[in-house]
Amino acid sequence: MDQHFEEERFFVELPSPVGPLRVVAHRSAVVGVYHGEHHPPPSPLLLGRAVREQVGTPEGARQAVVPPGGPFPPAATADLLGTAARELGEYFDGSRLVFEVPTSLRGTPFQLSVWGALARIPYGGRRSYRDIAEQLGNPRMGRAIGAAVRANPLSIIVPGHRVVGSTGSVVGYAAGPEAKTTLLELEKIVSCGLPLQG
């Protein structure tokens, strides 16, 4: 990856119930949502330039504060970061079940097929790694499915947290089992129509 790649990406770090999230935008699409405890952590080239969102501004990332020496993101990218921040906030408060922010994924053809399968798991639903493997035509590729799920750059938006072990166990999430459990419980509560605890 070259310097040009890095300079076109900007990220904002947002607080969330599962810890800080880094939302990365490249031109007109969100290309990454990484947990603060993401393992392995994303490289600086994948993140790009840091932008701090001013808390409480209706424009979100458009009213960004750029760290010293950092470039200001193009207006469209700033708007996109603001939209992603708003939609993630709505997801966590239970009012958003489907993300509409434009996204772009890059990966191998196999990874893209797995991530496409993840995107089709409905809100509140769960699938096993084996279910995904069977859906893709080879029930024996569970480990490869797991590797592709862990490589998913759009945590939460492309819901890798909805993939569980064959017994329903919470395993294999880049941010760890606690974050995965929190996301699954949030969706379970909202799906049942129960109020979220503030």
Phi and psi restraints in degrees (value plus and minus 20) as a CYANA .aco file:
   2 ASP   PHI    -128.1   -88.1
   2 ASP   PSI     155.7   195.7
   3 GLN   PHI     -79.1   -39.1
   3 GLN   PSI     -56.4   -16.4
   4 HIS   PHI     -78.0   -38.0
   4 HIS   PSI     -60.4   -20.4
   5 PHE   PHI     -79.8   -39.8
   5 PHE   PSI     -68.5   -28.5
   6 GLU   PHI     -84.7   -44.7
   6 GLU   PSI     -62.9   -22.9
   7 GLU   PHI     -87.0   -47.0
   7 GLU   PSI     -40.0     0.0
   8 GLU   PHI    -107.8   -67.8
   8 GLU   PSI     -26.3    13.7
   9 ARG   PHI    -126.0   -86.0
   9 ARG   PSI     121.5   161.5
  10 PHE   PHI    -154.8  -114.8
  10 PHE   PSI     127.0   167.0
  11 PHE   PHI    -154.9  -114.9
  11 PHE   PSI     132.8   172.8
  12 VAL   PHI    -143.6  -103.6
  12 VAL   PSI     120.2   160.2
  13 GLU   PHI    -119.9   -79.9
  13 GLU   PSI     108.4   148.4
  14 LEU   PHI    -140.1  -100.1
  14 LEU   PSI     123.2   163.2
  15 PRO   PHI     -95.1   -55.1
  15 PRO   PSI     132.0   172.0
  16 SER   PHI    -176.1  -136.1
  16 SER   PSI     146.6   186.6
  17 PRO   PHI     -83.1   -43.1
  17 PRO   PSI     -35.6     4.4
  18 VAL   PHI    -127.6   -87.6
  18 VAL   PSI       1.6    41.6
  19 GLY   PHI      75.0   115.0
  19 GLY   PSI    -199.7  -159.7
  20 PRO   PHI     -83.5   -43.5
  20 PRO   PSI     123.2   163.2
  21 LEU   PHI    -139.4   -99.4
  21 LEU   PSI     116.1   156.1
  22 ARG   PHI    -124.5   -84.5
  22 ARG   PSI      96.5   136.5
  23 VAL   PHI    -122.4   -82.4
  23 VAL   PSI     103.0   143.0
  24 VAL   PHI    -130.7   -90.7
  24 VAL   PSI     111.2   151.2
  25 ALA   PHI    -140.4  -100.4
  25 ALA   PSI     123.5   163.5
  26 HIS   PHI    -151.6  -111.6
  26 HIS   PSI      92.7   132.7
  27 ARG   PHI      35.9    75.9
  27 ARG   PSI    -128.7   -88.7
  28 SER   PHI    -130.2   -90.2
  28 SER   PSI       4.6    44.6
  29 ALA   PHI    -168.8  -128.8
  29 ALA   PSI     128.7   168.7
  30 VAL   PHI     -98.7   -58.7
  30 VAL   PSI     108.3   148.3
  31 VAL   PHI    -137.2   -97.2
  31 VAL   PSI     -24.4    15.6
  32 GLY   PHI    -180.8  -140.8
  32 GLY   PSI     121.1   161.1
  33 VAL   PHI    -155.4  -115.4
  33 VAL   PSI      89.7   129.7
  34 TYR   PHI    -138.4   -98.4
  34 TYR   PSI     114.9   154.9
  35 HIS   PHI     -91.3   -51.3
  35 HIS   PSI     132.6   172.6
  36 GLY   PHI     -79.9   -39.9
  36 GLY   PSI     -50.4   -10.4
  37 GLU   PHI    -120.2   -80.2
  37 GLU   PSI       1.5    41.5
  38 HIS   PHI     -78.0   -38.0
  38 HIS   PSI     112.2   152.2
  39 HIS   PHI    -149.6  -109.6
  39 HIS   PSI     102.4   142.4
  40 PRO   PHI     -93.0   -53.0
  40 PRO   PSI     135.3   175.3
  41 PRO   PHI     -86.8   -46.8
  41 PRO   PSI     128.3   168.3
  42 PRO   PHI     -87.9   -47.9
  42 PRO   PSI     127.8   167.8
  43 SER   PHI     -92.3   -52.3
  43 SER   PSI     135.0   175.0
  44 PRO   PHI     -75.8   -35.8
  44 PRO   PSI     -51.1   -11.1
  45 LEU   PHI     -87.1   -47.1
  45 LEU   PSI     -54.1   -14.1
  46 LEU   PHI     -91.1   -51.1
  46 LEU   PSI     -51.8   -11.8
  47 LEU   PHI     -99.8   -59.8
  47 LEU   PSI     -61.8   -21.8
  48 GLY   PHI      62.9   102.9
  48 GLY   PSI    -163.0  -123.0
  49 ARG   PHI    -114.4   -74.4
  49 ARG   PSI     118.0   158.0
  50 ALA   PHI     -96.7   -56.7
  50 ALA   PSI     118.4   158.4
  51 VAL   PHI    -150.6  -110.6
  51 VAL   PSI     110.8   150.8
  52 ARG   PHI    -117.8   -77.8
  52 ARG   PSI     106.2   146.2
  53 GLU   PHI     -98.8   -58.8
  53 GLU   PSI     116.4   156.4
  54 GLN   PHI     -99.1   -59.1
  54 GLN   PSI     101.6   141.6
  55 VAL   PHI     -86.6   -46.6
  55 VAL   PSI     117.0   157.0
  56 GLY   PHI      66.3   106.3
  56 GLY   PSI     -16.4    23.6
  57 THR   PHI    -111.6   -71.6
  57 THR   PSI     114.4   154.4
  58 PRO   PHI     -84.7   -44.7
  58 PRO   PSI     -43.7    -3.7
  59 GLU   PHI    -104.4   -64.4
  59 GLU   PSI     -24.9    15.1
  60 GLY   PHI      42.1    82.1
  60 GLY   PSI    -148.0  -108.0
  61 ALA   PHI     -88.7   -48.7
  61 ALA   PSI     -35.4     4.6
  62 ARG   PHI     -81.6   -41.6
  62 ARG   PSI     -53.4   -13.4
  63 GLN   PHI    -111.1   -71.1
  63 GLN   PSI      27.8    67.8
  64 ALA   PHI     -99.4   -59.4
  64 ALA   PSI     131.3   171.3
  65 VAL   PHI    -127.1   -87.1
  65 VAL   PSI     102.5   142.5
  66 VAL   PHI    -112.4   -72.4
  66 VAL   PSI     109.9   149.9
  67 PRO   PHI     -78.0   -38.0
  67 PRO   PSI     134.8   174.8
  68 PRO   PHI     -70.7   -30.7
  68 PRO   PSI     111.4   151.4
  69 GLY   PHI      62.3   102.3
  69 GLY   PSI     -24.4    15.6
  70 GLY   PHI    -112.7   -72.7
  70 GLY   PSI     127.0   167.0
  71 PRO   PHI     -97.8   -57.8
  71 PRO   PSI     132.6   172.6
  72 PHE   PHI    -101.5   -61.5
  72 PHE   PSI     116.1   156.1
  73 PRO   PHI     -87.2   -47.2
  73 PRO   PSI     131.2   171.2
  74 PRO   PHI     -75.5   -35.5
  74 PRO   PSI     132.0   172.0
  75 ALA   PHI     -74.5   -34.5
  75 ALA   PSI     -61.9   -21.9
  76 ALA   PHI     -83.7   -43.7
  76 ALA   PSI     -58.1   -18.1
  77 THR   PHI     -90.0   -50.0
  77 THR   PSI     -60.9   -20.9
  78 ALA   PHI     -82.0   -42.0
  78 ALA   PSI     -63.2   -23.2
  79 ASP   PHI     -80.2   -40.2
  79 ASP   PSI     -62.5   -22.5
  80 LEU   PHI     -82.1   -42.1
  80 LEU   PSI     -64.3   -24.3
  81 LEU   PHI     -81.9   -41.9
  81 LEU   PSI     -59.1   -19.1
  82 GLY   PHI     -84.3   -44.3
  82 GLY   PSI     -61.7   -21.7
  83 THR   PHI     -83.9   -43.9
  83 THR   PSI     -64.8   -24.8
  84 ALA   PHI     -81.9   -41.9
  84 ALA   PSI     -62.4   -22.4
  85 ALA   PHI     -81.7   -41.7
  85 ALA   PSI     -64.1   -24.1
  86 ARG   PHI     -82.7   -42.7
  86 ARG   PSI     -66.3   -26.3
  87 GLU   PHI     -85.5   -45.5
  87 GLU   PSI     -58.6   -18.6
  88 LEU   PHI     -85.5   -45.5
  88 LEU   PSI     -59.9   -19.9
  89 GLY   PHI     -80.3   -40.3
  89 GLY   PSI     -61.5   -21.5
  90 GLU   PHI     -86.3   -46.3
  90 GLU   PSI     -57.6   -17.6
  91 TYR   PHI     -79.2   -39.2
  91 TYR   PSI     -67.8   -27.8
  92 PHE   PHI     -91.6   -51.6
  92 PHE   PSI     -43.8    -3.8
  93 ASP   PHI    -111.4   -71.4
  93 ASP   PSI     -16.6    23.4
  94 GLY   PHI      66.1   106.1
  94 GLY   PSI     -14.9    25.1
  95 SER   PHI    -116.8   -76.8
  95 SER   PSI     -23.5    16.5
  96 ARG   PHI    -145.5  -105.5
  96 ARG   PSI     101.7   141.7
  97 LEU   PHI    -123.2   -83.2
  97 LEU   PSI     -42.8    -2.8
  98 VAL   PHI    -152.7  -112.7
  98 VAL   PSI     114.5   154.5
  99 PHE   PHI    -106.5   -66.5
  99 PHE   PSI     120.0   160.0
 100 GLU   PHI    -136.4   -96.4
 100 GLU   PSI     -28.9    11.1
 101 VAL   PHI     -80.2   -40.2
 101 VAL   PSI     117.3   157.3
 102 PRO   PHI     -82.3   -42.3
 102 PRO   PSI     115.6   155.6
 103 THR   PHI    -149.1  -109.1
 103 THR   PSI     142.3   182.3
 104 SER   PHI    -164.5  -124.5
 104 SER   PSI     110.2   150.2
 105 LEU   PHI    -134.5   -94.5
 105 LEU   PSI     119.2   159.2
 106 ARG   PHI    -144.9  -104.9
 106 ARG   PSI     112.0   152.0
 107 GLY   PHI    -195.5  -155.5
 107 GLY   PSI    -193.8  -153.8
 108 THR   PHI     -92.3   -52.3
 108 THR   PSI     142.6   182.6
 109 PRO   PHI     -75.6   -35.6
 109 PRO   PSI     -58.2   -18.2
 110 PHE   PHI     -85.0   -45.0
 110 PHE   PSI     -67.4   -27.4
 111 GLN   PHI     -78.8   -38.8
 111 GLN   PSI     -64.1   -24.1
 112 LEU   PHI     -81.6   -41.6
 112 LEU   PSI     -56.6   -16.6
 113 SER   PHI     -88.0   -48.0
 113 SER   PSI     -59.5   -19.5
 114 VAL   PHI     -86.0   -46.0
 114 VAL   PSI     -66.6   -26.6
 115 TRP   PHI     -83.6   -43.6
 115 TRP   PSI     -53.4   -13.4
 116 GLY   PHI     -83.7   -43.7
 116 GLY   PSI     -60.0   -20.0
 117 ALA   PHI     -85.0   -45.0
 117 ALA   PSI     -59.3   -19.3
 118 LEU   PHI     -81.5   -41.5
 118 LEU   PSI     -63.3   -23.3
 119 ALA   PHI     -82.6   -42.6
 119 ALA   PSI     -41.3    -1.3
 120 ARG   PHI    -110.6   -70.6
 120 ARG   PSI     -23.0    17.0
 121 ILE   PHI     -96.1   -56.1
 121 ILE   PSI     101.3   141.3
 122 PRO   PHI     -89.1   -49.1
 122 PRO   PSI     137.2   177.2
 123 TYR   PHI     -72.1   -32.1
 123 TYR   PSI     111.3   151.3
 124 GLY   PHI      62.7   102.7
 124 GLY   PSI     -29.1    10.9
 125 GLY   PHI    -105.1   -65.1
 125 GLY   PSI     145.0   185.0
 126 ARG   PHI    -160.4  -120.4
 126 ARG   PSI     124.2   164.2
 127 ARG   PHI    -154.9  -114.9
 127 ARG   PSI     129.4   169.4
 128 SER   PHI    -106.9   -66.9
 128 SER   PSI     143.3   183.3
 129 TYR   PHI     -78.5   -38.5
 129 TYR   PSI     -57.9   -17.9
 130 ARG   PHI     -85.3   -45.3
 130 ARG   PSI     -60.4   -20.4
 131 ASP   PHI     -76.4   -36.4
 131 ASP   PSI     -64.7   -24.7
 132 ILE   PHI     -85.0   -45.0
 132 ILE   PSI     -63.1   -23.1
 133 ALA   PHI     -80.5   -40.5
 133 ALA   PSI     -64.3   -24.3
 134 GLU   PHI     -83.9   -43.9
 134 GLU   PSI     -61.1   -21.1
 135 GLN   PHI     -79.5   -39.5
 135 GLN   PSI     -54.9   -14.9
 136 LEU   PHI    -109.6   -69.6
 136 LEU   PSI     -17.0    23.0
 137 GLY   PHI      77.2   117.2
 137 GLY   PSI     -14.7    25.3
 138 ASN   PHI    -167.7  -127.7
 138 ASN   PSI      75.7   115.7
 139 PRO   PHI     -85.1   -45.1
 139 PRO   PSI     -29.3    10.7
 140 ARG   PHI    -113.0   -73.0
 140 ARG   PSI     -17.6    22.4
 141 MET   PHI    -119.5   -79.5
 141 MET   PSI      14.0    54.0
 142 GLY   PHI     -76.7   -36.7
 142 GLY   PSI     -62.2   -22.2
 143 ARG   PHI     -85.9   -45.9
 143 ARG   PSI     -60.1   -20.1
 144 ALA   PHI     -85.4   -45.4
 144 ALA   PSI     -56.7   -16.7
 145 ILE   PHI     -81.6   -41.6
 145 ILE   PSI     -66.0   -26.0
 146 GLY   PHI     -77.8   -37.8
 146 GLY   PSI     -63.0   -23.0
 147 ALA   PHI     -83.8   -43.8
 147 ALA   PSI     -60.7   -20.7
 148 ALA   PHI     -88.0   -48.0
 148 ALA   PSI     -58.5   -18.5
 149 VAL   PHI     -83.0   -43.0
 149 VAL   PSI     -63.8   -23.8
 150 ARG   PHI     -84.3   -44.3
 150 ARG   PSI     -47.7    -7.7
 151 ALA   PHI    -105.1   -65.1
 151 ALA   PSI     -22.7    17.3
 152 ASN   PHI     -78.1   -38.1
 152 ASN   PSI      97.4   137.4
 153 PRO   PHI    -101.7   -61.7
 153 PRO   PSI     -29.6    10.4
 154 LEU   PHI    -133.3   -93.3
 154 LEU   PSI      42.1    82.1
 155 SER   PHI     -70.2   -30.2
 155 SER   PSI     124.7   164.7
 156 ILE   PHI      52.9    92.9
 156 ILE   PSI     -73.7   -33.7
 157 ILE   PHI     -85.1   -45.1
 157 ILE   PSI     -66.9   -26.9
 158 VAL   PHI    -120.7   -80.7
 158 VAL   PSI      82.6   122.6
 159 PRO   PHI     -97.3   -57.3
 159 PRO   PSI      53.7    93.7
 160 GLY   PHI     -83.3   -43.3
 160 GLY   PSI     -42.3    -2.3
 161 HIS   PHI     -86.5   -46.5
 161 HIS   PSI     -35.4     4.6
 162 ARG   PHI    -105.1   -65.1
 162 ARG   PSI     -19.4    20.6
 163 VAL   PHI    -119.7   -79.7
 163 VAL   PSI     105.2   145.2
 164 VAL   PHI    -145.1  -105.1
 164 VAL   PSI     151.3   191.3
 165 GLY   PHI     -86.5   -46.5
 165 GLY   PSI     146.6   186.6
 166 SER   PHI     -82.5   -42.5
 166 SER   PSI     -42.6    -2.6
 167 THR   PHI    -114.0   -74.0
 167 THR   PSI     -16.1    23.9
 168 GLY   PHI      70.2   110.2
 168 GLY   PSI     -16.1    23.9
 169 SER   PHI     -89.8   -49.8
 169 SER   PSI     129.2   169.2
 170 VAL   PHI    -109.2   -69.2
 170 VAL   PSI      84.6   124.6
 171 VAL   PHI    -158.8  -118.8
 171 VAL   PSI     140.2   180.2
 172 GLY   PHI      48.2    88.2
 172 GLY   PSI      21.4    61.4
 173 TYR   PHI    -132.1   -92.1
 173 TYR   PSI     116.0   156.0
 174 ALA   PHI     -79.8   -39.8
 174 ALA   PSI     -46.0    -6.0
 175 ALA   PHI    -118.5   -78.5
 175 ALA   PSI     -15.8    24.2
 176 GLY   PHI      77.0   117.0
 176 GLY   PSI     144.0   184.0
 177 PRO   PHI     -86.5   -46.5
 177 PRO   PSI     -51.0   -11.0
 178 GLU   PHI     -85.3   -45.3
 178 GLU   PSI     -63.9   -23.9
 179 ALA   PHI     -83.8   -43.8
 179 ALA   PSI     -62.9   -22.9
 180 LYS   PHI     -82.5   -42.5
 180 LYS   PSI     -64.8   -24.8
 181 THR   PHI     -81.7   -41.7
 181 THR   PSI     -62.4   -22.4
 182 THR   PHI     -79.9   -39.9
 182 THR   PSI     -64.5   -24.5
 183 LEU   PHI     -85.3   -45.3
 183 LEU   PSI     -63.4   -23.4
 184 LEU   PHI     -84.2   -44.2
 184 LEU   PSI     -61.6   -21.6
 185 GLU   PHI     -86.2   -46.2
 185 GLU   PSI     -61.0   -21.0
 186 LEU   PHI     -75.7   -35.7
 186 LEU   PSI     -70.0   -30.0
 187 GLU   PHI     -86.1   -46.1
 187 GLU   PSI     -55.2   -15.2
 188 LYS   PHI     -84.7   -44.7
 188 LYS   PSI     -65.7   -25.7
 189 ILE   PHI     -82.1   -42.1
 189 ILE   PSI     -68.4   -28.4
 190 VAL   PHI     -84.4   -44.4
 190 VAL   PSI     -61.7   -21.7
 191 SER   PHI     -82.9   -42.9
 191 SER   PSI     -50.8   -10.8
 192 CYS   PHI    -104.4   -64.4
 192 CYS   PSI     -22.7    17.3
 193 GLY   PHI      56.7    96.7
 193 GLY   PSI      -2.9    37.1
 194 LEU   PHI    -106.8   -66.8
 194 LEU   PSI     132.5   172.5
 195 PRO   PHI     -94.1   -54.1
 195 PRO   PSI     126.0   166.0
 196 LEU   PHI    -100.1   -60.1
 196 LEU   PSI     123.1   163.1
 197 GLN   PHI     -98.7   -58.7
 197 GLN   PSI     106.4   146.4
